[in-house]
Structure formats: C-alpha cells, structure tokens
Amino acid sequence: DSIDWSCAYDSMLTVLCNLHTDNPQLLSFFNDSSLESLLLAVRLPHSAPNADQLVRLRDDIRDGLWARQPQTFPRRGPVMTAVSDVARVLLGLRTPWGRATARCEDCHSDTACTTDAVKSYFWSVAPSVWKPYYNDRATISATEYVSCCVAGGFSLRCVLCGSRSRVYIELDETPPLLCLEVFNDCVTPDMTLSLQLTSGPARLRLAGIIYLGFGHFTCRYLASDGATWYHDGAHTGNVCVPEVGFTPSTHALSQCRSRTASHYIYVRD
C-alpha cells in the first residue's frame, strides 16, 4: 500500500523463491553479488518452505537497502520502490560473464569497454535504443531485445576520433537466469529465449513475469511442468494461486489482470 510498499520485493522474491524450489542449484550465483544477494543465498534455502521466514527475509533486505539508499529504496511513504532497482542489486555480479568491445565505424578501431550487461543478469534496453536498431518498429520480441543488446544496439564515443562506436558483447557462459526490463507492451515474450554465446547459441526458458499497473507490481510464475501461478501480495498474501485452465501464449502473457508486463525472467534448464 502507499504507507509501506513491498510489492517490488514481493514480486521479485516470489519468482526467485519458486526458481530455488524447482532447482536449488540455479541461484548459486548469489554468492558472487551484493550483500543482499549473499543474504538471499544463505537464508533462502531455509526460508523457502516457511512463509513467515520469507517475510522476515524480505523485510531484512528492504531494511538494509533503505538504510544505505533511502531515496532509491524508500521504506514508507507515497513513493514506491522499483523492481528494476531491486533487480540491479540482487542480480549484479562481481565477476563479469562476458566482454564488451566498442568498434568505431570511422577509424575502425576496437576498444575494450565497460557495460552493465556483462556485470549483471539484469538487462534494461530502452525503446530509444532498440527502435533505431530495428527501423522504428513499434514492438520486438524478447530474443530481438537481447540481440540488440549484444550486437551493436548501444553506442559510445570513440576514445580515438570522437565518433560514435557501436558496442558488441561476447558472452562466455549460459546465465543461470536473465531478467529483462520491458516498457509497456513494446516487447513481446518468447517462451524460449535464444542467446548467442562465444561457444554457440544458448536457450533459456521463460519462468517469470512481473506486471505493473495502478501503482502496483504483481507476478506470474511459469513452472517447468507447464503450470502457471499468480501472486499479488495485496490480495493473495503469501500464497501463489494456480491458474487452472490458463494457456500461456505471447498475447496472454503480456497482460495479467489489467496490468502490463514490466519484466521477463528467463532461466536455464
């Protein structure tokens, strides 16, 4: 609610908790990330079966972030915390999982550079970046979204001649998960995401979607057996509700109970 926001944490942690339950080894990368990620890695295995312990874990993460960055992670008041800010903290990495190179089209130089994409399993590519890359199309798929990110969608100023250089990313390993921030209904979900690695293509399965509408985040979890589950902390509390009879599809998954997808979460099987 507007007094004590928790929906950004509830939505992200609900998906991560279900991922851990389905595959406890999947989230081992948390040990390599922030203090909050380490806290999640240590306590989630013991908290997952107990709703009360999960609530305490969520509140401890919230309190820690609020203590360090109260403007970004408000604990109370009319301004809500964003899922993207929570994802940046929980899914960031100390060890890059790839390399980025800026290639200048004018002086033809290649320069190693730094980009958030190789230091995190959270990617955010605004429409202002991918629309010129795809000739101002109104919508793209999730696979096209990541292709834009790794194959020159971003640009930097060349350190040698000052011209714009396209950034190309080489990824060394299949990520355990990849969270994509999408904007409104501009990016449609793929049930399977194709990601190009240096060793060849990798495929990730759509496992979670976070929705935003009316100043509130909710989420949907897609289990590996095909079942889907809905969570809204304001109405379902600590329980994920099975969506009996629901058939996942690109169109059906983009919306959920009058809210629009804001984040897609893909996992490696």
Secondary structure, DSSP 8 states (H G I E B T S, - for coil): --SS--HHHHHHHHHHHHHHHH-TTTTGGGGGS-HHHHHHHHHHHHHTT-HHHHHHHHHHHHHHHHHH-TTTS-SSSSS---HHHHHHHHTB-SS-SEEEEEEETTT--EEEE--GGGSBSEEE--HHHHHHHTTT-S-EEHHHHHHHHHEEEEEEE-TTT-SEEEEEEEE-S--SEEEEE--TTSEE--SEEEEEETTEEEEEEEEEEEEEETTEEEEEEE-TTS-EEEE-TTTTTT--EE-TT----HHHHHEETTEEEEEEEEE--
